[in-house]
Amino acid sequence: MKWALVVYFLVGGIWQSAEDLKYDGWYRMHFETQEICEQYANRFNSTPGEKIKGVCELSFVDELK
């Protein structure tokens, strides 16, 4: 298992992942550790915006960034 930074968008009052919405280019990025993922999430979430957020989640994928 790897850690993934998953991007969520607030659409119609419901948080949905980029994958669910088919937003190409916004799909999850995978990392070796939670610490690295959280660093990327903090940078991502430091930008202004109330309808988009990045969340680290465990993922069952082998690809790394």
Phi, psi and omega in degrees: 000148178232165175269140181234137171271112183255130180265129179244143176241140176272109183234118180061032178081007181235132176283124180228143181286158177300323179297316179298325181272355181061039178273090181302139181092350180247008183294163186300150174247139183256145182225156182289323184230160177294323181301313179296317179300315181297326177298315178294319180297317180298318177295316181298315184281353179281349177278147181297143177153131181256354184245017178211140178207154176249136183227135176274131180221151174289141184222148180263058182227152182260354182281141181239152174244000000 
